[in-house]
Amino acid sequence: MARLVMLQDGQTIPFDLTADETTVGRHPDCGIQIPSNMVSRHHARLVKNGDAFSVEDMGSGNGTFVNGKRIEQLTQLNNTDRVKLGPVLLRFESGEQPAVTGSGAFSGGNVSDVLQGSGIGTLGQTIDVDFMGEEDDESSIVGSIESSNMFGMLNVQPEAKLKAVLEISHSLAGTVDLKSMLPKILDTLFSIFPHTDRGVILLKDEDSGNMIPAVQKYRRDEEDESVKLSRTILQKVLTDKTGILSADAANDDRFEASESISNLTIRSMMCVPLLDLEGEPTGVINLDTQNPLHQFKSDDLDLLQAVAAQAAVSYETARLMNSYIEKQKQDNEMRIASDVQRALLPESLPHVDGYEFYASYDSAQAVGGDYYDCIMLDEDHICVSFGDVAGKGVPGAIIMSRMASVVQNTMAFVHDVEQAVTAINNHMCANAVEGRFVTYVLAVIDLKTHEMTLVNAGHMSPIIRKPDGSITEFDEDTIGLPIGVMEDYPFEVVKHTIAPGEMVVVFTDGVDEAMNPEGELYTMDRLRDFIKNGPGRADEMGKAILADVRKHANGRPQNDDITIMSFGRNPE
């Protein structure tokens, strides 16, 4: 389908041409409305005749231009023709032009996209680039310089090179803003090569690997002609990491067979790669001149290669600095997030006569998805809340913070375990994130009767150590679905009276799945044996388990959050 594409601030705004006649102007009743005071109310009209389109000026104040020439009558449009209404630049596309992919080497078509992942955004200007021709005709290249030495041959015009390198270094000194650095590079190159008419820098998009036009410059402000690049030359520059010189290609009979060059209107062109610290191309610089008396020569190409090398070093340094700054910012934000998450956990556990409580929390990353809380409901009842969010890191931490808030709000009004866990589950199900559930244990201890009422929602059974050192666990049949899986799930309530000298140990899977450098897991069997033979007091038991897990890991970084909670009655 034919369309008219407005080029504005580095962005493209397409208008499909479906009607037999389309009016373009500032007035709201125009088929294509352009909100600019420099465009007349009814500026121009496009007329469809079969598959062909023509444009006609409608007596506008600032005129209608096609390919830089003001039109006075109905003028037929060809594919990629530039239409200018006052200061507004548009491009006619007939729908016949194939997509430019270059086998992943470069792309961009007529205008640049915003460069994602490279630190370069829209530079506040129209970037209008044509990639011309498709034939790989090496006869179009009249000069080249290998990039084995990034600064070229230092014994060739060393004074000019030194001056140019110092000039580009001085121009870019102290610049870490990538958006402002690229225009400075072109400004300096226009100063070094005073006969340059047009210049463009393309950068490699980190996601797609394509070369995307990032910034361009014209010698004359009123210039609106597209920068034209040869695909043949671009491909060779990127593949061979070679600087290419094309001299007076438009008039040289040697290039008549090469569509890639013969269609260009330039008189002389230089294209060199921008190489990163590993010598891989991260972009290209292309300069051209239409002055037949001052064509670029081999010495100019060698000089541009040296300047481009220094520009690439400066750009890479700035990019790495920006990455470092961004990393520092992210690290600082993660430290703040870690502090916020720690603040959601209790600062201290309750002090109750005849009982001991202990808890430790160690996240695998800056933030994690494990959770615990211990709440005095009243002077005779205490609530123990313990959970493990599916996943870790930031996603787990977000779910964990929500879970902590839901539990606090619920337990402030509901002390019955069955009612409380149902309310908590339903609330988490109401706005659940797919795949983000919480295995959870909720228990309420009656400090007078010492009876513990408990619900297990998909978590590993707490281990109860008796005074004689034997251990017991709750029946697996009493374990229900995790929180956030099914609304109104009927959780089973179990009861256990805590005897003097008895303790309860609750833990997340970061304990039994802790791994040593040889890849061996800590295992549930080792944990059970340790609890059987470990200290007899709850606070000492929790600390000892954590120490034994660290001993087993033997310096290997943990791959999951490790949280341990132990509580029980003191011996009489």
C-alpha positions as CSV (number, residue, x, y, z in Angstrom):
1,M,0.0,0.0,0.0
2,A,1.3,3.5,-0.9
3,R,1.8,5.9,2.0
4,L,3.3,9.3,2.9
5,V,5.7,9.1,5.8
6,M,6.4,12.3,7.8
7,L,10.0,12.5,9.2
8,Q,10.0,14.4,12.4
9,D,12.5,14.4,15.3
10,G,14.1,11.2,14.2
11,Q,10.6,9.5,14.2
12,T,8.4,8.3,11.3
13,I,4.7,9.0,11.2
14,P,3.1,7.0,8.3
15,F,-0.2,8.0,6.5
16,D,-1.7,5.4,4.2
17,L,-3.0,6.7,0.9
18,T,-6.3,4.9,0.1
19,A,-8.5,7.7,-1.3
20,D,-8.4,8.9,-4.9
21,E,-7.6,12.4,-3.6
22,T,-6.0,13.3,-0.3
23,T,-5.6,16.9,1.0
24,V,-2.5,17.7,3.1
25,G,-2.5,20.8,5.3
26,R,-3.0,22.3,8.7
27,H,-6.8,22.3,8.7
28,P,-8.6,19.5,10.7
29,D,-10.6,18.5,7.7
30,C,-7.5,17.6,5.7
31,G,-7.0,13.9,5.0
32,I,-3.4,14.3,6.4
33,Q,-3.3,17.0,9.0
34,I,0.1,18.6,9.8
35,P,0.1,20.8,12.9
36,S,2.7,23.4,11.8
37,N,2.2,27.1,11.4
38,M,4.6,27.0,8.4
39,V,2.1,24.7,6.6
40,S,-0.9,26.2,4.9
41,R,-4.5,25.3,5.9
42,H,-4.9,23.4,2.6
43,H,-1.3,23.1,1.5
44,A,-1.2,20.4,-1.2
45,R,-3.2,17.4,-2.6
46,L,-2.2,13.9,-3.6
47,V,-4.1,12.4,-6.6
48,K,-4.3,8.7,-7.3
49,N,-4.5,7.5,-10.9
50,G,-4.5,3.7,-11.0
51,D,-1.3,2.7,-9.0
52,A,0.4,6.0,-9.6
53,F,0.3,9.1,-7.3
54,S,0.9,12.7,-8.1
55,V,1.2,15.8,-5.9
56,E,0.0,19.3,-6.6
57,D,0.5,22.6,-4.6
58,M,-2.8,24.3,-3.6
59,G,-1.4,27.9,-3.6
60,S,0.4,27.5,-0.3
61,G,2.5,30.3,1.2
62,N,5.7,28.3,1.7
63,G,5.5,26.1,-1.4
64,T,5.6,22.4,-2.1
65,F,8.9,20.8,-3.1
66,V,9.7,17.4,-4.6
67,N,13.3,16.2,-4.3
68,G,14.4,19.8,-3.5
69,K,12.6,21.4,-6.4
70,R,9.5,23.6,-6.1
71,I,6.6,22.4,-8.1
72,E,4.2,24.6,-10.0
73,Q,1.9,21.9,-11.4
74,L,0.7,18.3,-10.8
75,T,3.8,16.2,-10.4
76,Q,4.0,12.4,-10.5
77,L,5.7,10.8,-7.5
78,N,8.2,7.9,-7.6
79,N,9.0,5.6,-4.8
80,T,11.2,7.2,-2.1
81,D,10.6,10.8,-3.5
82,R,11.0,13.5,-0.9
83,V,8.1,15.9,-0.5
84,K,8.6,19.0,1.5
85,L,5.8,21.3,2.7
86,G,7.4,24.4,4.1
87,P,9.8,23.0,6.7
88,V,8.1,19.6,7.0
89,L,9.8,16.7,5.3
90,L,7.8,13.7,4.0
91,R,8.7,10.7,1.9
92,F,6.5,9.0,-0.6
93,E,6.6,5.2,-0.5
94,S,4.8,3.2,-3.2
95,G,5.1,0.0,-1.4
96,E,7.4,-1.5,-4.0
97,Q,10.7,-1.1,-2.1
98,P,11.9,-4.3,-0.4
99,A,13.0,-4.3,3.2
100,V,16.6,-3.6,3.8
101,T,18.2,-6.3,5.9
102,G,21.6,-7.0,4.5
103,S,21.7,-10.4,6.1
104,G,21.8,-8.8,9.5
105,A,24.8,-6.6,8.7
106,F,22.9,-3.3,8.5
107,S,19.4,-1.9,8.2
108,G,17.6,1.3,8.8
109,G,15.7,2.0,5.5
110,N,14.8,5.6,5.2
111,V,15.0,6.9,8.7
112,S,16.7,5.8,12.0
113,D,15.0,4.0,14.8
114,V,15.7,5.0,18.4
115,L,18.8,3.0,19.4
116,Q,17.7,0.7,22.2
117,G,20.4,-0.7,24.5
118,S,23.2,1.5,23.1
119,G,22.6,4.7,25.0
120,I,21.6,6.7,21.9
121,G,18.1,8.0,21.6
122,T,16.5,10.4,19.2
123,L,18.9,13.2,18.6
124,G,16.3,15.8,17.8
125,Q,16.7,15.8,14.1
126,T,15.5,14.0,11.0
127,I,17.8,11.2,10.0
128,D,17.1,10.5,6.4
129,V,19.3,7.7,4.9
130,D,18.9,5.7,1.7
131,F,20.8,2.3,1.4
132,M,21.3,2.1,-2.4
133,G,21.6,-1.0,-4.6
134,E,21.9,-4.7,-3.8
135,E,24.7,-6.0,-6.0
136,D,28.0,-6.9,-4.4
137,D,30.1,-5.3,-7.1
138,E,33.7,-4.8,-5.9
139,S,34.6,-2.8,-9.0
140,S,32.9,0.1,-7.3
141,I,35.7,0.5,-4.8
142,V,38.6,2.6,-5.9
143,G,40.6,2.7,-2.7
144,S,40.8,1.0,0.7
145,I,42.8,0.9,3.9
146,E,43.1,-2.1,6.1
147,S,42.3,-1.6,9.8
148,S,44.9,-3.9,11.3
149,N,46.5,-0.8,12.8
150,M,43.5,1.3,14.0
151,F,45.4,4.5,13.5
152,G,46.6,3.6,10.0
153,M,50.2,4.0,8.8
154,L,51.7,6.4,11.3
155,N,54.5,7.3,8.9
156,V,52.0,8.6,6.4
157,Q,51.3,12.4,6.9
158,P,52.1,12.1,10.7
159,E,51.8,15.8,11.3
160,A,48.3,15.9,9.9
161,K,47.3,12.8,11.7
162,L,48.6,14.1,15.0
163,K,46.8,17.4,14.6
164,A,43.5,15.7,13.6
165,V,43.7,13.2,16.5
166,L,44.5,16.0,19.0
167,E,41.6,18.0,17.5
168,I,39.1,15.2,17.9
169,S,40.5,14.3,21.4
170,H,40.1,18.0,22.5
171,S,36.6,18.1,21.1
172,L,35.4,15.1,22.9
173,A,37.4,15.6,26.1
174,G,35.2,15.3,29.2
175,T,32.1,14.2,27.2
176,V,30.3,11.2,28.7
177,D,26.9,12.0,27.2
178,L,26.7,9.7,24.2
179,K,23.9,11.8,22.6
180,S,26.0,14.9,22.5
181,M,29.2,13.1,21.6
182,L,28.1,11.9,18.1
183,P,27.2,15.3,16.8
184,K,30.6,16.6,18.1
185,I,32.4,13.9,16.2
186,L,30.7,15.0,12.9
187,D,31.3,18.7,13.7
188,T,35.0,18.0,14.2
189,L,35.2,15.9,11.0
190,F,33.6,18.7,9.0
191,S,36.3,21.0,10.4
192,I,39.1,18.5,9.5
193,F,37.6,17.9,6.0
194,P,36.3,21.4,5.0
195,H,34.9,20.2,1.7
196,T,32.6,17.6,3.2
197,D,28.9,18.1,2.2
198,R,27.2,15.4,4.2
199,G,28.1,13.0,7.0
200,V,26.4,10.2,8.9
201,I,27.3,7.9,11.7
202,L,25.7,4.5,12.0
203,L,25.9,2.4,15.2
204,K,25.4,-1.2,15.9
205,D,22.1,-2.1,17.7
206,E,23.0,-4.5,20.5
207,D,19.7,-6.4,20.3
208,S,19.4,-6.9,16.6
209,G,23.0,-6.5,15.5
210,N,21.9,-4.1,12.7
211,M,23.6,-0.9,11.8
212,I,21.2,2.0,12.6
213,P,21.6,5.6,11.5
214,A,22.3,7.6,14.7
215,V,23.2,11.2,13.6
216,Q,23.8,13.1,10.4
217,K,25.1,16.5,9.4
218,Y,24.8,18.7,6.3
219,R,27.2,21.5,5.3
220,R,24.3,23.7,4.3
221,D,21.4,24.1,6.7
222,E,18.8,24.2,3.9
223,E,20.0,20.8,2.6
224,D,17.3,18.2,2.8
225,E,18.6,15.5,0.4
226,S,18.9,12.0,1.8
227,V,22.4,10.7,2.7
228,K,22.9,7.8,0.3
229,L,25.0,4.8,1.3
230,S,26.1,2.0,-0.9
231,R,25.3,-1.4,0.5
232,T,28.3,-2.9,-1.3
233,I,30.6,-0.5,0.5
234,L,28.9,-0.8,3.9
235,Q,29.1,-4.6,3.7
236,K,32.8,-4.6,2.9
237,V,33.6,-2.0,5.6
238,L,31.9,-4.1,8.2
239,T,33.1,-7.5,7.0
240,D,36.7,-6.6,6.2
241,K,37.0,-3.8,8.8
242,T,38.4,-1.7,6.0
243,G,38.2,2.0,5.2
244,I,36.7,2.5,1.6
245,L,37.2,5.4,-0.8
246,S,34.9,6.0,-3.8
247,A,36.2,8.7,-6.1
248,D,33.9,10.5,-8.5
249,A,31.7,7.4,-8.8
250,A,28.8,9.0,-10.6
251,N,30.9,10.1,-13.7
252,D,33.4,7.2,-13.9
253,D,32.6,4.8,-16.8
254,R,34.2,2.0,-14.7
255,F,31.2,1.9,-12.4
256,E,28.4,1.9,-15.0
257,A,27.8,-1.8,-14.3
258,S,27.4,-1.3,-10.5
259,E,24.0,-0.1,-9.6
260,S,25.3,0.3,-6.0
261,I,27.5,3.2,-7.1
262,S,26.0,4.5,-10.3
263,N,22.8,5.5,-8.7
264,L,24.6,7.7,-6.2
265,T,24.7,11.5,-6.8
266,I,27.9,12.0,-4.8
267,R,31.2,12.9,-6.3
268,S,33.4,11.4,-3.6
269,M,32.8,9.3,-0.6
270,M,34.7,7.8,2.4
271,C,33.4,5.2,4.7
272,V,35.4,3.8,7.7
273,P,34.6,1.4,10.5
274,L,34.4,2.4,14.2
275,L,36.1,-0.5,16.1
276,D,35.7,-1.3,19.7
277,L,38.6,-2.3,22.0
278,E,38.4,-5.9,20.7
279,G,38.7,-4.7,17.1
280,E,35.1,-5.5,16.2
281,P,33.0,-2.9,14.3
282,T,30.5,-1.0,16.5
283,G,29.6,1.5,13.8
284,V,30.7,3.3,10.7
285,I,31.4,6.9,9.7
286,N,30.5,8.0,6.2
287,L,31.5,11.3,4.6
288,D,30.8,12.5,1.1
289,T,31.4,15.6,-1.0
290,Q,29.7,16.8,-4.2
291,N,32.5,19.3,-5.0
292,P,34.2,18.0,-8.2
293,L,37.3,20.1,-7.6
294,H,37.9,18.7,-4.1
295,Q,37.4,15.0,-4.2
296,F,38.6,12.8,-1.3
297,K,42.0,11.1,-1.9
298,S,43.8,8.2,-0.3
299,D,45.6,10.5,2.1
300,D,42.2,11.8,3.3
301,L,41.0,8.2,3.8
302,D,44.0,7.4,5.9
303,L,43.5,10.6,7.9
304,L,39.8,9.7,8.5
305,Q,40.9,6.3,9.6
306,A,43.1,7.7,12.3
307,V,40.5,10.2,13.4
308,A,37.8,7.5,13.5
309,A,40.0,5.3,15.6
310,Q,40.4,8.0,18.2
311,A,36.7,8.8,18.0
312,A,35.9,5.1,18.5
313,V,38.1,5.0,21.6
314,S,36.5,8.1,23.0
315,Y,33.0,6.7,22.3
316,E,33.8,3.3,23.7
317,T,35.3,4.9,26.8
318,A,32.2,7.1,27.2
319,R,29.9,4.1,26.7
320,L,31.7,2.0,29.3
321,M,31.6,5.0,31.7
322,N,27.9,5.3,31.1
323,S,27.5,1.5,31.7
324,Y,29.5,1.9,34.9
325,I,27.4,4.8,36.1
326,E,24.2,2.9,35.3
327,K,25.5,-0.1,37.2
328,Q,26.4,2.0,40.2
329,K,22.9,3.5,40.1
330,Q,21.3,0.1,39.9
331,D,23.5,-1.2,42.7
332,N,22.5,1.8,44.8
333,E,18.8,1.2,44.1
334,M,19.2,-2.5,45.0
335,R,20.9,-1.5,48.3
336,I,17.9,0.7,49.0
337,A,15.5,-2.1,48.0
338,S,17.4,-4.5,50.3
339,D,17.1,-2.0,53.2
340,V,13.3,-1.7,52.5
341,Q,12.9,-5.4,52.4
342,R,14.8,-5.8,55.7
343,A,12.5,-3.2,57.2
344,L,9.6,-5.5,56.4
345,L,11.0,-8.2,58.6
346,P,10.7,-7.9,62.4
347,E,13.5,-5.9,64.0
348,S,13.3,-8.3,67.0
349,L,11.4,-11.3,68.0
350,P,9.0,-11.4,71.0
351,H,10.4,-12.1,74.5
352,V,8.0,-14.5,76.2
353,D,8.6,-16.2,79.5
354,G,9.3,-19.8,79.0
355,Y,9.9,-19.5,75.2
356,E,12.7,-18.8,72.9
357,F,12.5,-17.5,69.3
358,Y,15.2,-17.3,66.6
359,A,15.2,-16.4,62.9
360,S,17.8,-15.7,60.3
361,Y,17.4,-14.5,56.7
362,D,20.1,-14.6,54.0
363,S,19.1,-13.8,50.4
364,A,21.0,-15.2,47.4
365,Q,20.8,-11.8,45.7
366,A,20.4,-8.2,47.0
367,V,16.8,-8.9,47.7
368,G,14.9,-12.2,48.0
369,G,11.6,-14.0,48.2
370,D,11.8,-15.6,51.7
371,Y,9.7,-14.2,54.5
372,Y,9.1,-14.6,58.2
373,D,7.3,-12.7,61.0
374,C,6.4,-13.2,64.6
375,I,3.5,-11.2,65.9
376,M,2.1,-10.8,69.4
377,L,-1.7,-11.0,68.9
378,D,-2.4,-10.4,72.5
379,E,-0.8,-11.3,75.8
380,D,-1.8,-14.9,75.5
381,H,-1.3,-15.6,71.8
382,I,1.6,-15.3,69.4
383,C,1.5,-15.8,65.6
384,V,4.4,-17.4,63.7
385,S,4.3,-16.6,59.9
386,F,6.8,-18.2,57.5
387,G,6.9,-18.3,53.7
388,D,8.9,-18.8,50.5
389,V,7.9,-17.1,47.3
390,A,8.4,-19.1,44.1
391,G,11.4,-17.3,42.5
392,K,14.0,-15.0,43.9
393,G,15.5,-11.6,43.3
394,V,13.4,-8.6,42.5
395,P,10.2,-10.5,41.4
396,G,10.3,-12.6,44.6
397,A,10.9,-9.6,46.8
398,I,7.9,-7.8,45.4
399,I,5.6,-10.7,46.1
400,M,7.2,-11.1,49.5
401,S,6.5,-7.5,50.4
402,R,2.9,-7.9,49.4
403,M,2.6,-11.1,51.4
404,A,4.1,-9.4,54.5
405,S,1.5,-6.6,54.3
406,V,-1.4,-9.0,53.8
407,V,-0.4,-11.1,56.8
408,Q,0.0,-8.1,59.0
409,N,-3.4,-6.6,58.1
410,T,-5.2,-9.9,58.3
411,M,-3.7,-11.0,61.7
412,A,-4.6,-7.6,63.2
413,F,-8.3,-8.6,63.0
414,V,-8.4,-12.4,62.6
415,H,-6.8,-14.7,65.1
416,D,-8.3,-18.0,64.0
417,V,-5.7,-19.8,61.8
418,E,-8.2,-21.3,59.4
419,Q,-10.0,-18.1,58.8
420,A,-6.8,-16.1,58.6
421,V,-5.1,-18.3,56.0
422,T,-8.2,-18.4,53.9
423,A,-8.4,-14.6,53.9
424,I,-4.6,-14.4,53.1
425,N,-4.9,-16.9,50.2
426,N,-8.0,-15.2,48.7
427,H,-6.3,-11.8,48.8
428,M,-3.2,-13.1,47.1
429,C,-5.3,-14.9,44.5
430,A,-7.2,-11.8,43.7
431,N,-4.2,-10.1,42.0
432,A,-2.0,-13.1,41.5
433,V,0.9,-13.1,39.1
434,E,1.1,-16.2,37.0
435,G,3.7,-18.7,38.4
436,R,4.3,-16.6,41.5
437,F,2.9,-18.5,44.4
438,V,4.0,-18.7,48.1
439,T,4.6,-21.9,50.1
440,Y,3.6,-20.8,53.6
441,V,3.2,-21.9,57.2
442,L,0.9,-20.0,59.6
443,A,0.8,-21.0,63.3
444,V,-0.8,-19.5,66.4
445,I,0.5,-20.5,69.9
446,D,-1.6,-20.3,73.0
447,L,0.9,-19.3,75.6
448,K,-1.3,-20.6,78.4
449,T,-2.2,-24.0,77.1
450,H,0.9,-24.2,74.9
451,E,-1.2,-25.6,72.1
452,M,0.0,-24.7,68.5
453,T,-2.6,-24.5,65.8
454,L,-1.0,-24.7,62.4
455,V,-1.8,-24.6,58.6
456,N,0.8,-25.7,56.0
457,A,0.2,-24.3,52.5
458,G,2.5,-26.2,50.3
459,H,5.6,-25.8,52.4
460,M,7.9,-28.4,53.8
461,S,6.8,-29.8,57.1
462,P,8.3,-28.1,60.2
463,I,10.5,-30.5,62.2
464,I,9.7,-30.9,65.8
465,R,12.5,-32.0,68.1
466,K,11.4,-33.6,71.3
467,P,13.3,-33.3,74.6
468,D,14.9,-36.8,74.1
469,G,16.4,-35.7,70.8
470,S,13.9,-37.6,68.6
471,I,12.2,-35.7,65.8
472,T,8.8,-35.8,64.2
473,E,7.1,-34.1,61.3
474,F,3.5,-33.5,60.3
475,D,1.7,-35.9,58.0
476,E,2.2,-35.0,54.3
477,D,-1.6,-35.4,53.8
478,T,-2.1,-32.2,55.9
479,I,0.0,-30.1,53.4
480,G,-2.3,-28.0,51.2
481,L,-1.8,-26.0,48.0
482,P,0.5,-23.0,48.1
483,I,-0.9,-19.5,48.7
484,G,-2.1,-17.8,45.5
485,V,-3.0,-20.9,43.6
486,M,-6.7,-21.5,44.2
487,E,-9.2,-19.2,45.8
488,D,-11.3,-20.6,48.7
489,Y,-9.0,-23.6,49.0
490,P,-10.0,-25.7,52.1
491,F,-6.8,-25.8,54.1
492,E,-6.4,-28.4,56.8
493,V,-5.7,-27.3,60.4
494,V,-3.4,-29.4,62.6
495,K,-2.8,-29.0,66.4
496,H,0.2,-29.9,68.5
497,T,0.9,-29.1,72.2
498,I,4.5,-27.9,72.7
499,A,6.0,-29.8,75.6
500,P,8.8,-28.4,77.9
501,G,12.1,-28.7,76.1
502,E,10.5,-29.2,72.7
503,M,11.3,-27.0,69.8
504,V,10.0,-26.4,66.2
505,V,12.3,-25.7,63.3
506,V,10.9,-24.1,60.0
507,F,13.2,-23.6,57.0
508,T,13.1,-22.8,53.3
509,D,14.5,-25.1,50.6
510,G,17.6,-22.9,50.4
511,V,18.8,-25.0,53.4
512,D,18.5,-28.6,52.1
513,E,19.4,-27.5,48.6
514,A,22.6,-25.7,49.6
515,M,25.4,-26.9,47.3
516,N,29.1,-27.3,47.8
517,P,31.8,-26.8,45.1
518,E,31.5,-30.5,44.1
519,G,27.7,-30.0,43.4
520,E,26.6,-32.0,46.4
521,L,23.4,-30.9,48.2
522,Y,23.0,-30.5,51.9
523,T,19.9,-32.7,51.8
524,M,17.0,-33.2,54.2
525,D,18.6,-36.3,55.7
526,R,21.6,-34.2,56.9
527,L,19.3,-31.6,58.3
528,R,17.3,-34.1,60.2
529,D,20.4,-35.7,61.7
530,F,21.8,-32.3,62.7
531,I,18.5,-31.3,64.4
532,K,18.5,-34.7,66.3
533,N,22.1,-34.1,67.6
534,G,22.2,-30.3,67.7
535,P,21.9,-27.9,70.6
536,G,18.8,-28.1,72.9
537,R,17.8,-24.5,72.9
538,A,15.9,-22.8,70.0
539,D,18.2,-19.8,69.5
540,E,21.3,-22.0,69.6
541,M,19.8,-24.5,67.2
542,G,19.0,-21.9,64.5
543,K,22.5,-20.5,64.6
544,A,24.1,-23.9,64.5
545,I,22.0,-25.0,61.5
546,L,23.1,-21.9,59.5
547,A,26.7,-22.5,60.4
548,D,26.5,-26.1,59.3
549,V,25.0,-25.1,56.0
550,R,27.8,-22.6,55.4
551,K,30.4,-25.3,56.3
552,H,28.9,-27.6,53.8
553,A,28.8,-24.9,51.0
554,N,32.5,-24.4,51.6
555,G,32.6,-20.9,50.0
556,R,30.3,-21.7,47.1
557,P,27.8,-18.8,46.6
558,Q,24.3,-19.7,47.6
559,N,21.9,-20.2,44.7
560,D,18.7,-19.7,46.8
561,D,17.5,-17.7,49.7
562,I,18.2,-19.3,53.1
563,T,15.8,-18.6,55.9
564,I,15.6,-20.5,59.3
565,M,13.2,-20.0,62.1
566,S,13.3,-22.0,65.4
567,F,11.2,-21.6,68.5
568,G,10.2,-23.7,71.5
569,R,9.6,-24.0,75.2
570,N,12.5,-24.0,77.6
571,P,13.0,-27.1,79.7
572,E,11.3,-27.0,83.1
